[in-house]
Amino acid sequence: NPNAGKFTFEYYGDNFLIGTLKIVNIVGKEFFSHQMSGNSNKKEFDIKLPQGVYFLQYIEGEKAITKKIVIQ
């Protein structure tokens, strides 16, 4: 981080991956959403986004993880 829009999302845990991966900007506008399901713990994305600061959110049930990302 920073990057040009290429991401690898890796999940570490004992359970199958069933949730939603989202990318939103600093005001909450959603630019990307992908439903994750199955037993694969790694998924690659190449997303064309304008330069700026974004948040990658993974939501699974009532749990959520948010990470800041910067696109150059």
Phi, psi and chi 1 to 4 in degrees:
 res  aa     phi    psi   chi1   chi2   chi3   chi4
   1 ASN       -  123.3 -158.4    5.7      -      -
   2 PRO   -74.6  163.8   22.7  -26.2      -      -
   3 ASN  -149.7 -174.8   72.1   51.6      -      -
   4 ALA  -105.3    7.7      -      -      -      -
   5 GLY   115.6    5.3      -      -      -      -
   6 LYS   -99.4  124.0 -164.5  170.1 -110.4 -170.6
   7 PHE  -130.1  147.9  -58.3   92.6      -      -
   8 THR  -121.7  119.9  -60.1      -      -      -
   9 PHE  -100.7  119.9  179.7   77.7      -      -
  10 GLU  -118.5  136.5  -73.9 -172.2   77.2      -
  11 TYR  -115.4  129.7  174.3   83.1      -      -
  12 TYR  -116.7  119.3  -61.8   95.8      -      -
  13 GLY   176.6  175.3      -      -      -      -
  14 ASP   -89.0  -18.2  -62.9  -30.0      -      -
  15 ASN   -97.3  163.1  -60.5  -34.7      -      -
  16 PHE   -66.6  151.9  -68.8  115.1      -      -
  17 LEU   -87.4  110.2 -177.6   63.1      -      -
  18 ILE  -136.7  104.6  -59.8  171.8      -      -
  19 GLY  -175.0 -170.2      -      -      -      -
  20 THR  -122.0  130.7  -56.0      -      -      -
  21 LEU  -104.2  125.2 -175.7   67.4      -      -
  22 LYS  -129.4  152.4  -66.2 -177.9  180.0 -174.0
  23 ILE  -123.6  123.7  -64.1  177.6      -      -
  24 VAL  -127.2  156.0  -61.4      -      -      -
  25 ASN   -87.6 -175.2   66.7    6.9      -      -
  26 ILE   -68.6  -15.7   58.7  174.5      -      -
  27 VAL  -101.4    4.7  -65.1      -      -      -
  28 GLY    95.2    2.1      -      -      -      -
  29 LYS   -70.3  128.3  179.8  179.8  177.1 -171.6
  30 GLU   -83.0  127.0 -172.0  174.8  -61.7      -
  31 PHE  -107.1  -18.8  -78.7   80.1      -      -
  32 PHE  -157.6  142.3  175.3   80.4      -      -
  33 SER  -147.4  135.2 -179.1      -      -      -
  34 HIS  -142.7  128.1 -179.8   78.4      -      -
  35 GLN   -82.4  118.9 -168.0   68.2   32.2      -
  36 MET   -94.5  132.8  -54.0  -74.1  -73.2      -
  37 SER  -156.0  150.0   61.9      -      -      -
  38 GLY   111.7 -168.5      -      -      -      -
  39 ASN  -103.1    4.0   59.3    0.7      -      -
  40 SER   -74.1  133.1  175.2      -      -      -
  41 ASN  -103.4    9.4   67.5  -20.1      -      -
  42 LYS  -142.1  132.4 -173.3  174.0 -176.6  179.4
  43 LYS  -142.4  131.9  178.3   80.0  173.8  164.8
  44 GLU  -103.1  141.8  -67.5 -174.4   12.1      -
  45 PHE  -131.9  143.8  -60.8   95.9      -      -
  46 ASP  -127.1   98.4 -170.1    2.9      -      -
  47 ILE  -113.2  126.2  -55.5  163.2      -      -
  48 LYS   -86.7  108.8  -56.0  -60.0 -177.8 -144.8
  49 LEU  -123.2  147.7  -64.8  169.3      -      -
  50 PRO   -63.2  155.7  -16.1   26.5      -      -
  51 GLN   -56.7  143.0  -69.9 -176.9   -9.4      -
  52 GLY   153.9 -174.6      -      -      -      -
  53 VAL  -101.7  132.6  175.9      -      -      -
  54 TYR  -133.7  169.1  -63.1   86.9      -      -
  55 PHE  -125.4  127.9  -65.2   95.4      -      -
  56 LEU   -92.6  122.9 -176.2  138.2      -      -
  57 GLN  -119.1  132.1  -60.4  175.2  -30.6      -
  58 TYR  -116.0  122.7  175.3   68.6      -      -
  59 ILE  -120.2  124.2  -57.1  157.3      -      -
  60 GLU  -134.7  106.2 -176.3  176.4   -2.0      -
  61 GLY    62.0 -122.3      -      -      -      -
  62 GLU   -97.8    3.1  -65.3 -167.9   18.2      -
  63 LYS   -95.9  143.5  -61.6 -176.3  -71.3 -174.5
  64 ALA  -143.7  142.4      -      -      -      -
  65 ILE  -124.6  133.7  -61.8  169.0      -      -
  66 THR  -127.4  132.2  -58.0      -      -      -
  67 LYS  -129.9  137.8  -61.6  -71.6 -177.2 -178.1
  68 LYS   -80.5  137.3  180.0  177.4  152.9 -176.2
  69 ILE  -131.4  149.9   55.2  176.8      -      -
  70 VAL  -121.6  127.2  177.6      -      -      -
  71 ILE  -104.3  126.9  -56.3  -64.7      -      -
  72 GLN  -106.3      -  -68.6 -172.8  -28.6      -
